[in-house]
């Protein structure tokens, strides 16, 4: 059995990742492949719930997984492009 850690991200990320998971589940089913997914919050979605960008348990789950699927991250709610540009230099 393959274990995938799924982190939807925020903004449109969760929608895209949900669609990707549906495709993965369907393909795995057709191929007779066992697939287990474990969902975790990341970036803005995690910040809104826990006040942190990523939890240690999420990082550890990703390290133990066979694969990691990450959705889009970032948006005006959690920062602006200007802030990102100024941080980059």
Secondary structure, DSSP 8 states (H G I E B T S, - for coil): -EEEEEE--STTHHHHHHHHHHHHHHHHHHHT--EEEEEE--THHHHHHHSSSS-HHHHHHHHHSSEEEE-----TTT--HHHHHHHH-
